[in-house]
Amino acid sequence: MKRVSFFLLFSLSLLLAVGAGDVNPCRVYGDMNGDNRVTIDDVTSLISYLLTGKPAVPVAQHVPNMTIADFKAKHWQDARSYVDTVTDDEVIHGWVVSSDQSGNIYKTLYIVDESGAGLAIWVNQKDLYQDYPVGQEIVLPMQGYYVGKYNGLQAIGYPQWYDMNSVWETTYMPQTIWESLAELNGSPDAGRAEVQPVEVTLDEFQGKTDRETLLKYQGRLVRIKGLTFTEANGVTPYSSPSGSTNRIVTDANGTELVVHNSNYADFQSEVLPVGTVDLVGVLTSYNTGWQLLLRDINDVTVVDPGVPEPVEPVTTLTEGFDQDLPDGWVNVVVAGDKDWHWMYYQNNGYAAMTGYKGTPPIDAWLVTPALDIEHAAYKGLSFRTEVNAYGSKTSQFEVYVLNAADPSAATIKVKLDPVLATAPATGYSEWTPSGVIDLSAWADGVYYIGFRYYAAEDNDYATWGLDDVKFGVEECINYETRADLETMGTPKSNYGTYTSAQGWVACNSMLLSGGEVDSNPYFVFIGYMDGSTTEYAIAPTLNGKTTAVGTLVSPVLHGGMTGLRFNYGSPFTGTVLSFRIDVKQDGEVVKSWTVTDEEVVKWKVYEFDEACAVEGDFTIEFTNLSPSGATTNKDRVSIWNINWTSAE
């Protein structure tokens, strides 16, 4: 250490003695780390070399002998993924046009040379901007290294075998390999002509996947003018906090382009600008679609600010989230880094929210489109929820009426009191109907419904599901003439409580189904739903055990009833069944039937069809009368295809 310090002091003293103006460029053979030749051009470089072993202005050892355009063309293959080893003496160079400082670009450099062609370089290294800023020239002697594609994008990288498709593809090269390849040349110059964006229009490349277009535009830094974000509404951010998000821009001709934004970008939570914008970014492709990558928020220039277009309010809403979170719904993150997302499980799509792996406090809202409650024929709201608490003590699910799509901007924020799912000790609850929520108190205008998930810091966080949101339609007020038993869930042979979307509840019951063969919980005799030849009926099967009597109870039904009909039968061995059907109004029985059969035939379909005269709101209750008086599972009766005739 003393020897090095003395050497440095001697060298610096020598520099001071001769003066900066007296030092001529010189060659130093053998740097501190090996035998590489280093050029020292001035005093600054010499001081840097003495202190760090590196000159202030690096000089590449290789001289380019091929343009990026020629290199890409030579090694191009039409396959979506491949890897090619460079065997010839091919030296390319380029100036960096990308930056990962904002977090929107990840472990990737994009370079361009005098040919105008751009090229991606995948490096397993973060914060590349520190060593390779915009305008830095890099020389790449490619012999023995790799170029190829990953999902359609050509790039320099490293081989990786993809088992699922049995194909080689290009991935991030290890940092040590990259450092053995890359040679810096000169100081960064962000002002040089080659690193300025090239102005293009969407029509030049969008929708084109031919070799010539891909070679020309992949990896280029471009400027595209006159665009609008289709999802800009004064609320929607550049990206969801829980995952990278594709935002769509369109030009004046209606041509679209994906702007791919990372949830790690430092501008993730900034709101998409409304109006006309000019965008600068690196043009890439994924599979067969083009994407634009912003380097940072400064790549967005608002040309005409505009204002959010007024959204036409709706008088009816029926949303089952069958494919995704739909257009018109707004995802608002007030706090934290989690938001609502789409889930698909057991052939059912729904909206879901969890605080898992999030940063508390978490306050995320899913807001409906504008609802014209004033002009809606029916002013009822209904939906279904499910929950898995995962032991959470702080997670909450709430529902509000708002007068703005952004809860933070709403001046009216009224919490509603629907029926919500209750978390079981373990696992997920059944889907629970909210009941009908009367919104007549807000019949003076247009409002929104906000579904809020909130959680403070916790050891774990609940997961909530939301489905079948309905407003202003007849289903919202249960104005039905058929029980939706098929929505109670998958058939189960164990006894429990099952709830339909409308709110029918079967207790101490099994959930049997029609089927092709008799194999509990599937039985041939139950058959299909009324009017269907493909969808099997679901039959709540009420237990006759005296200590756990099976019941089936409807929600409040509307419109009166002039007749009731359904199928019933015995799925198991037994000779007797007996059950009662009560029609109630305000808790009082207004009509009752008792069905008893002491010689019931197993797997035979029986029909019930009776007239009645009930007006107004009512409920229907089925109760097993336990004719054998057994304390074991016995006298079970299956009931399905419940229909009634409305009095209105």
LORONU-360649 format. One record per residue (C-alpha): residue in three letters; x, y, z. Coordinates in steps of 0.05 Angstrom, whole numbers, padded with zeros to 5 digits, always signed. Layout:
! LORONU-360649
ALAXYZ;...
END
This chain:
! LORONU-360649
MET+00000+00000+00000;LYS+00057+00048+00017;ARG+00092+00030-00048;VAL+00029+00047-00089;SER+00017+00111-00051;PHE+00089+00133-00063;PHE+00082+00118-00137;LEU+00018+00159-00142;LEU+00047+00217-00104;PHE+00109+00216-00148;SER+00068+00214-00211;LEU+00022+00270-00190;SER+00082+00312-00169;LEU+00112+00300-00237;LEU+00048+00323-00271;LEU+00047+00387-00230;ALA+00119+00399-00246;VAL+00112+00394-00322;GLY+00043+00426-00326;ALA-00018+00404-00363;GLY+00002+00438-00427;ASP+00068+00402-00431;VAL+00041+00331-00430;ASN+00035+00301-00500;PRO-00008+00241-00518;CYS+00030+00177-00505;ARG+00021+00102-00506;VAL+00022+00059-00444;TYR+00035-00015-00456;GLY+00007-00061-00404;ASP-00046-00034-00357;MET-00054-00054-00284;ASN-00097-00114-00302;GLY-00060-00144-00361;ASP-00027-00131-00427;ASN-00081-00089-00461;ARG-00057-00027-00496;VAL-00085+00038-00469;THR-00082+00106-00503;ILE-00070+00166-00457;ASP-00089+00230-00491;ASP-00085+00282-00436;VAL-00071+00296-00363;THR-00141+00277-00342;SER-00135+00209-00375;LEU-00067+00197-00343;ILE-00093+00215-00273;SER-00153+00170-00284;TYR-00108+00113-00308;LEU-00061+00120-00248;LEU-00119+00120-00198;THR-00165+00068-00229;GLY-00127+00029-00281;LYS-00174+00057-00334;PRO-00166+00117-00378;ALA-00219+00172-00374;VAL-00232+00165-00449;PRO-00233+00092-00469;VAL-00209+00068-00537;ALA-00234+00004-00568;GLN-00184-00048-00589;HIS-00224-00072-00650;VAL-00245-00034-00712;PRO-00315-00045-00739;ASN-00318-00082-00805;MET-00393-00092-00812;THR-00455-00048-00802;ILE-00511-00069-00756;ALA-00558-00072-00817;ASP-00513-00123-00851;PHE-00501-00162-00787;LYS-00575-00168-00773;ALA-00591-00189-00844;LYS-00536-00241-00846;HIS-00559-00275-00782;TRP-00634-00266-00792;GLN-00679-00327-00789;ASP-00754-00325-00797;ALA-00766-00370-00737;ARG-00796-00336-00677;SER-00740-00361-00632;TYR-00671-00386-00650;VAL-00596-00378-00632;ASP-00540-00369-00682;THR-00465-00371-00664;VAL-00423-00320-00700;THR-00364-00358-00731;ASP-00334-00305-00775;ASP-00293-00244-00757;GLU-00350-00194-00752;VAL-00341-00130-00713;ILE-00399-00083-00706;HIS-00408-00020-00666;GLY-00464+00026-00645;TRP-00484+00083-00600;VAL-00530+00070-00541;VAL-00600+00100-00551;SER-00634+00068-00491;SER-00634+00079-00416;ASP-00658+00035-00360;GLN-00652+00090-00308;SER-00728+00098-00301;GLY-00739+00024-00294;ASN-00782+00017-00356;ILE-00729-00019-00396;TYR-00699-00081-00362;LYS-00630-00111-00372;THR-00629-00089-00444;LEU-00587-00041-00485;TYR-00607-00016-00554;ILE-00554+00010-00601;VAL-00556+00042-00670;ASP-00501+00056-00720;GLU-00491+00099-00783;SER-00534+00049-00824;GLY-00594+00071-00783;ALA-00608+00000-00760;GLY-00620-00014-00686;LEU-00603-00076-00646;ALA-00622-00103-00578;ILE-00570-00131-00530;TRP-00594-00172-00470;VAL-00548-00169-00410;ASN-00560-00199-00341;GLN-00543-00133-00308;LYS-00584-00078-00277;ASP-00571-00003-00280;LEU-00537-00008-00347;TYR-00545+00067-00357;GLN-00488+00079-00307;ASP-00436+00046-00351;TYR-00470+00053-00418;PRO-00506+00120-00421;VAL-00542+00147-00482;GLY-00491+00166-00535;GLN-00437+00118-00512;GLU-00404+00081-00570;ILE-00394+00006-00560;VAL-00352-00038-00606;LEU-00371-00112-00608;PRO-00323-00164-00638;MET-00378-00217-00646;GLN-00337-00278-00666;GLY-00354-00334-00617;TYR-00414-00298-00589;TYR-00489-00306-00602;VAL-00546-00272-00637;GLY-00617-00297-00644;LYS-00689-00284-00626;TYR-00736-00289-00567;ASN-00809-00287-00586;GLY-00795-00251-00650;LEU-00745-00198-00628;GLN-00674-00205-00655;ALA-00620-00191-00604;ILE-00549-00206-00582;GLY-00553-00251-00521;TYR-00540-00321-00495;PRO-00568-00390-00514;GLN-00626-00419-00474;TRP-00665-00483-00488;TYR-00741-00476-00483;ASP-00769-00545-00466;MET-00842-00530-00479;ASN-00831-00512-00552;SER-00767-00553-00560;VAL-00729-00494-00588;TRP-00667-00453-00574;GLU-00679-00380-00558;THR-00638-00320-00539;THR-00636-00296-00466;TYR-00595-00250-00422;MET-00520-00262-00427;PRO-00481-00266-00361;GLN-00450-00200-00341;THR-00379-00229-00344;ILE-00389-00252-00415;TRP-00417-00184-00435;GLU-00357-00148-00404;SER-00310-00193-00443;LEU-00346-00174-00507;ALA-00361-00100-00501;GLU-00308-00047-00516;LEU-00324+00025-00500;ASN-00298+00075-00550;GLY-00295+00149-00533;SER-00338+00190-00487;PRO-00414+00190-00488;ASP-00444+00241-00535;ALA-00520+00244-00529;GLY-00522+00300-00580;ARG-00493+00262-00639;ALA-00539+00252-00699;GLU-00542+00176-00696;VAL-00575+00174-00627;GLN-00631+00222-00644;PRO-00700+00192-00655;VAL-00723+00180-00726;GLU-00792+00206-00741;VAL-00839+00152-00767;THR-00913+00140-00775;LEU-00952+00079-00753;ASP-00970+00060-00824;GLU-00896+00049-00840;PHE-00892-00013-00797;GLN-00957-00030-00761;GLY-00989-00094-00785;LYS-00927-00113-00824;THR-00886-00174-00805;ASP-00844-00184-00867;ARG-00769-00193-00861;GLU-00752-00125-00890;THR-00797-00086-00842;LEU-00774-00125-00781;LEU-00701-00114-00798;LYS-00711-00041-00811;TYR-00751-00021-00750;GLN-00735-00070-00693;GLY-00692-00035-00641;ARG-00696+00035-00671;LEU-00706+00097-00630;VAL-00766+00131-00662;ARG-00811+00192-00654;ILE-00885+00184-00670;LYS-00929+00246-00671;GLY-01003+00258-00664;LEU-01022+00200-00618;THR-01075+00193-00564;PHE-01079+00143-00507;THR-01145+00107-00515;GLU-01150+00094-00440;ALA-01134+00164-00418;ASN-01191+00188-00373;GLY-01157+00230-00321;VAL-01150+00170-00274;THR-01116+00111-00309;PRO-01040+00106-00296;TYR-00986+00086-00345;SER-00983+00016-00313;SER-01017-00027-00262;PRO-00975-00030-00199;SER-00980-00106-00198;GLY-00955-00121-00268;SER-00930-00093-00334;THR-00987-00063-00374;ASN-00999-00051-00447;ARG-01031+00017-00462;ILE-01058+00031-00531;VAL-01046+00094-00571;THR-01080+00111-00637;ASP-01064+00161-00692;ALA-01111+00204-00732;ASN-01127+00146-00778;GLY-01146+00100-00721;THR-01084+00057-00727;GLU-01064+00028-00660;LEU-00997+00014-00625;VAL-00981-00019-00559;VAL-00940+00022-00510;HIS-00911-00028-00461;ASN-00901+00000-00391;SER-00868-00035-00333;ASN-00896-00032-00263;TYR-00825-00018-00240;ALA-00820+00046-00280;ASP-00814+00108-00237;PHE-00872+00138-00277;GLN-00918+00077-00266;SER-00968+00114-00223;GLU-00970+00177-00265;VAL-01036+00188-00301;LEU-01040+00177-00376;PRO-01043+00245-00410;VAL-01108+00264-00443;GLY-01106+00294-00512;THR-01054+00291-00567;VAL-00983+00269-00552;ASP-00917+00257-00588;LEU-00879+00196-00564;VAL-00806+00177-00567;GLY-00786+00106-00553;VAL-00751+00043-00575;LEU-00791+00003-00625;THR-00793-00071-00610;SER-00836-00130-00626;TYR-00865-00187-00586;ASN-00891-00248-00622;THR-00922-00216-00682;GLY-00941-00148-00652;TRP-00903-00083-00649;GLN-00890-00048-00583;LEU-00860+00019-00562;LEU-00816+00024-00500;LEU-00811+00092-00467;ARG-00743+00107-00436;ASP-00772+00154-00385;ILE-00830+00203-00376;ASN-00792+00256-00416;ASP-00805+00214-00478;VAL-00878+00237-00474;THR-00894+00306-00501;VAL-00965+00332-00493;VAL-00982+00372-00555;ASP-01056+00386-00542;PRO-01076+00373-00470;GLY-01150+00365-00483;VAL-01199+00342-00429;PRO-01228+00273-00415;GLU-01286+00258-00461;PRO-01351+00252-00423;VAL-01372+00180-00415;GLU-01443+00164-00434;PRO-01475+00137-00370;VAL-01512+00071-00374;THR-01581+00053-00347;THR-01565-00021-00345;LEU-01502-00060-00328;THR-01490-00135-00331;GLU-01417-00154-00321;GLY-01393-00225-00310;PHE-01319-00212-00323;ASP-01318-00269-00373;GLN-01254-00248-00408;ASP-01220-00190-00372;LEU-01233-00127-00333;PRO-01276-00092-00384;ASP-01269-00024-00416;GLY-01304+00030-00377;TRP-01286+00002-00309;VAL-01232+00041-00273;ASN-01176+00012-00231;VAL-01155+00064-00180;VAL-01097+00054-00131;VAL-01103+00105-00075;ALA-01046+00073-00034;GLY-00999+00015-00039;ASP-00976-00023-00101;LYS-01031-00073-00114;ASP-01093-00067-00158;TRP-01153-00107-00182;HIS-01140-00160-00234;TRP-01176-00213-00274;MET-01178-00285-00252;TYR-01204-00349-00285;TYR-01218-00410-00243;GLN-01264-00470-00253;ASN-01291-00444-00318;ASN-01309-00376-00287;GLY-01279-00308-00298;TYR-01283-00255-00244;ALA-01248-00194-00215;ALA-01200-00207-00157;MET-01158-00167-00108;THR-01106-00187-00057;GLY-01053-00152-00017;TYR-01006-00211-00023;LYS-00933-00188-00032;GLY-00958-00116-00031;THR-00932-00055+00006;PRO-00983-00032+00059;PRO-01025+00006+00069;ILE-01064-00020+00009;ASP-01124+00018-00016;ALA-01148-00005-00085;TRP-01215+00009-00118;LEU-01251-00022-00177;VAL-01302+00028-00202;THR-01361+00015-00248;PRO-01377+00057-00309;ALA-01422+00117-00297;LEU-01492+00093-00277;ASP-01552+00136-00296;ILE-01593+00118-00235;GLU-01642+00174-00249;HIS-01666+00144-00315;ALA-01657+00070-00299;ALA-01723+00031-00301;TYR-01699-00012-00243;LYS-01655+00019-00190;GLY-01628-00045-00159;LEU-01555-00067-00154;SER-01531-00138-00141;PHE-01466-00177-00145;ARG-01431-00238-00116;THR-01368-00242-00073;GLU-01321-00296-00048;VAL-01263-00291+00002;ASN-01203-00329+00029;ALA-01178-00292+00090;TYR-01111-00328+00095;GLY-01110-00308+00168;SER-01112-00233+00153;LYS-01134-00188+00210;THR-01137-00122+00171;SER-01163-00137+00101;GLN-01230-00105+00087;PHE-01279-00105+00028;GLU-01327-00047+00022;VAL-01377-00020-00029;TYR-01391+00054-00040;VAL-01435+00100-00081;LEU-01390+00154-00111;ASN-01403+00216-00153;ALA-01335+00210-00188;ALA-01296+00153-00219;ASP-01236+00173-00176;PRO-01252+00159-00102;SER-01202+00212-00081;ALA-01240+00265-00121;ALA-01310+00242-00101;THR-01349+00291-00058;ILE-01404+00240-00047;LYS-01378+00175-00018;VAL-01432+00133+00016;LYS-01416+00063+00043;LEU-01469+00011+00026;ASP-01489-00050+00068;PRO-01493-00110+00022;VAL-01488-00183+00042;LEU-01415-00203+00034;ALA-01380-00270+00034;THR-01355-00295+00101;ALA-01285-00325+00105;PRO-01284-00398+00127;ALA-01231-00424+00174;THR-01191-00447+00114;GLY-01197-00440+00039;TYR-01247-00401-00001;SER-01319-00386+00016;GLU-01376-00402-00030;TRP-01397-00347-00078;THR-01446-00304-00037;PRO-01501-00261-00068;SER-01503-00189-00043;GLY-01578-00187-00043;VAL-01613-00129-00077;ILE-01587-00061-00059;ASP-01637-00006-00072;LEU-01603+00055-00103;SER-01667+00098-00106;ALA-01636+00147-00057;TRP-01589+00168-00113;ALA-01643+00175-00167;ASP-01625+00248-00178;GLY-01568+00236-00227;VAL-01507+00197-00247;TYR-01463+00158-00198;TYR-01411+00104-00194;ILE-01404+00042-00152;GLY-01336+00032-00121;PHE-01312-00035-00096;ARG-01257-00021-00046;TYR-01203-00067-00019;TYR-01165-00040+00041;ALA-01111-00070+00086;ALA-01061-00044+00135;GLU-00995-00079+00150;ASP-01010-00152+00165;ASN-00977-00220+00167;ASP-01019-00240+00107;TYR-01074-00212+00065;ALA-01143-00235+00044;THR-01162-00249-00028;TRP-01231-00224-00050;GLY-01269-00242-00113;LEU-01324-00202-00147;ASP-01371-00227-00200;ASP-01439-00218-00234;VAL-01447-00144-00222;LYS-01516-00123-00245;PHE-01552-00056-00244;GLY-01618-00035-00273;VAL-01637-00103-00300;GLU-01693-00149-00278;GLU-01644-00198-00248;CYS-01624-00144-00198;ILE-01691-00148-00164;ASN-01698-00224-00169;TYR-01757-00215-00217;GLU-01746-00287-00239;THR-01789-00347-00254;ARG-01735-00400-00248;ALA-01687-00418-00191;ASP-01614-00412-00212;LEU-01592-00475-00175;GLU-01538-00486-00228;THR-01498-00428-00199;MET-01490-00461-00131;GLY-01423-00490-00152;THR-01393-00556-00172;PRO-01429-00619-00152;LYS-01409-00646-00083;SER-01429-00709-00046;ASN-01414-00680+00023;TYR-01467-00644+00064;GLY-01461-00569+00071;THR-01490-00501+00055;TYR-01494-00478-00018;THR-01516-00411-00045;SER-01537-00391-00116;ALA-01524-00325-00150;GLN-01596-00304-00139;GLY-01592-00322-00066;TRP-01624-00391-00061;VAL-01593-00426-00001;ALA-01591-00502+00011;CYS-01571-00524+00081;ASN-01553-00594+00106;SER-01554-00615+00034;MET-01513-00648-00019;LEU-01505-00616-00087;LEU-01520-00670-00139;SER-01521-00664-00214;GLY-01546-00699-00276;GLY-01494-00742-00311;GLU-01480-00795-00363;VAL-01469-00849-00311;ASP-01490-00860-00239;SER-01430-00841-00198;ASN-01443-00798-00137;PRO-01451-00738-00141;TYR-01473-00750-00214;PHE-01538-00786-00229;VAL-01571-00801-00296;PHE-01643-00792-00271;ILE-01632-00719-00253;GLY-01620-00703-00326;TYR-01614-00635-00358;MET-01637-00566-00342;ASP-01705-00547-00370;GLY-01698-00530-00444;SER-01626-00556-00450;THR-01596-00618-00480;THR-01525-00603-00460;GLU-01524-00572-00390;TYR-01540-00618-00332;ALA-01587-00595-00277;ILE-01562-00584-00206;ALA-01605-00616-00152;PRO-01596-00595-00079;THR-01610-00659-00040;LEU-01641-00646+00028;ASN-01620-00692+00085;GLY-01674-00727+00127;LYS-01629-00734+00188;THR-01669-00707+00247;THR-01609-00671+00278;ALA-01590-00637+00212;VAL-01653-00627+00171;GLY-01643-00606+00100;THR-01676-00542+00075;LEU-01677-00501+00010;VAL-01698-00428+00016;SER-01707-00376-00039;PRO-01689-00303-00035;VAL-01746-00253-00036;LEU-01781-00261-00102;HIS-01823-00209-00136;GLY-01884-00206-00181;GLY-01928-00256-00146;MET-01940-00328-00166;THR-01997-00366-00198;GLY-01964-00434-00202;LEU-01904-00475-00178;ARG-01871-00535-00211;PHE-01807-00574-00201;ASN-01777-00644-00205;TYR-01758-00687-00146;GLY-01735-00757-00131;SER-01694-00804-00088;PRO-01621-00815-00107;PHE-01608-00868-00054;THR-01639-00932-00029;GLY-01702-00919+00012;THR-01777-00929+00008;VAL-01805-00865+00037;LEU-01796-00790+00029;SER-01835-00731+00056;PHE-01823-00656+00050;ARG-01861-00591+00056;ILE-01863-00530+00011;ASP-01882-00464+00045;VAL-01896-00399+00009;LYS-01886-00341+00056;GLN-01899-00266+00056;ASP-01869-00223+00111;GLY-01851-00286+00148;GLU-01921-00315+00148;VAL-01941-00378+00110;VAL-01993-00361+00057;LYS-01992-00427+00020;SER-01965-00495+00038;TRP-01961-00565+00007;THR-01936-00630+00036;VAL-01909-00683-00010;THR-01906-00754+00018;ASP-01891-00820-00017;GLU-01884-00884+00024;GLU-01865-00926-00036;VAL-01816-00881-00071;VAL-01775-00912-00128;LYS-01701-00899-00128;TRP-01677-00858-00189;LYS-01747-00844-00213;VAL-01765-00773-00234;TYR-01827-00744-00199;GLU-01861-00680-00218;PHE-01895-00627-00176;ASP-01942-00578-00211;GLU-01993-00538-00170;ALA-02032-00474-00179;CYS-02034-00419-00126;ALA-02052-00346-00119;VAL-01997-00303-00088;GLU-01989-00229-00102;GLY-01930-00185-00086;ASP-01863-00206-00055;PHE-01855-00277-00029;THR-01806-00332-00012;ILE-01808-00407-00023;GLU-01781-00456+00029;PHE-01771-00531+00022;THR-01761-00572+00086;ASN-01747-00647+00092;LEU-01797-00675+00143;SER-01752-00734+00163;PRO-01807-00787+00156;SER-01764-00844+00186;GLY-01743-00803+00246;ALA-01672-00827+00235;THR-01611-00795+00267;THR-01569-00817+00208;ASN-01567-00793+00136;LYS-01633-00819+00109;ASP-01697-00801+00071;ARG-01658-00755+00026;VAL-01696-00719-00029;SER-01667-00685-00091;ILE-01703-00623-00118;TRP-01687-00590-00185;ASN-01715-00549-00243;ILE-01756-00504-00198;ASN-01801-00458-00238;TRP-01860-00413-00222;THR-01909-00372-00261;SER-01909-00298-00247;ALA-01974-00263-00228;GLU-01952-00200-00264;
END
